[in-house]
């Protein structure tokens, strides 16, 4: 391996190290901001009875409290 090849390898490894370091720092900052925005508490899915249909409850489910609602019927068998 010539001196020129060693120098080129050193430059490539340093560049890769900088890219990995920047990406890692970005990920750490994103996780920290996510914890701050939720108050340090993990997000929980929420269930809410929003209506009735015949003998059943209409339940709205919001996974992780985002504006993506799912609805389902909950009917107790022993009513």
C-alpha positions in Angstrom: 0.0 0.0 0.0 1.5 3.3 -1.0 1.5 6.5 1.0 -1.0 8.0 -1.4 -3.4 5.0 -0.8 -3.0 5.3 3.0 -3.8 9.0 2.8 -6.9 8.4 0.7 -8.1 5.7 3.1 -7.5 8.0 6.1 -9.6 10.7 4.4 -12.4 8.4 3.5 -12.6 7.0 7.1 -12.6 10.5 8.6 -15.4 11.5 6.3 -17.4 8.4 7.2 -16.8 9.2 10.9 -18.1 12.7 10.5 -21.2 11.5 8.7 -21.9 8.8 11.3 -21.3 11.3 14.1 -23.6 14.0 12.6 -26.4 11.4 12.0 -26.0 10.1 15.6 -26.2 13.6 17.0 -29.4 14.3 14.9 -31.1 11.1 16.2 -30.2 12.0 19.9 -31.6 15.5 19.5 -34.8 14.1 17.9 -35.4 11.7 20.8 -34.7 14.4 23.3 -37.2 16.8 21.7 -39.8 14.0 21.6 -39.4 13.4 25.3 -39.6 17.2 26.0 -42.8 17.6 23.9 -44.5 14.7 25.7 -43.5 15.9 29.2 -41.3 12.8 29.6 -44.3 10.5 29.7 -44.8 7.9 27.1 -47.8 8.5 24.8 -50.8 6.3 25.5 -53.6 5.3 23.2 -56.9 6.8 24.1 -60.4 5.2 24.0 -63.6 7.3 24.3 -67.2 6.3 24.0 -68.7 8.8 21.6 -72.1 7.4 20.8 -74.5 4.4 21.1 -75.8 2.1 18.4 -78.6 -0.2 19.4 -77.2 -2.1 22.5 -73.5 -1.2 21.8 -71.1 1.6 22.5 -69.4 3.4 19.6 -65.8 3.7 20.7 -63.3 6.1 19.2 -59.7 5.0 19.4 -56.8 7.4 18.9 -53.5 5.6 18.8 -50.8 7.7 20.4 -53.1 10.7 20.5 -52.7 11.7 16.9 -55.6 12.8 14.7 -56.0 9.4 13.2 -59.2 8.0 14.7 -60.5 4.5 14.5 -64.0 3.6 15.5 -65.4 0.2 16.6 -68.5 -1.1 18.4 -68.2 -2.6 21.9 -71.1 -4.8 22.9 -71.2 -6.5 26.2 -72.5 -10.1 25.9 -74.3 -10.1 29.3 -76.5 -7.1 29.2 
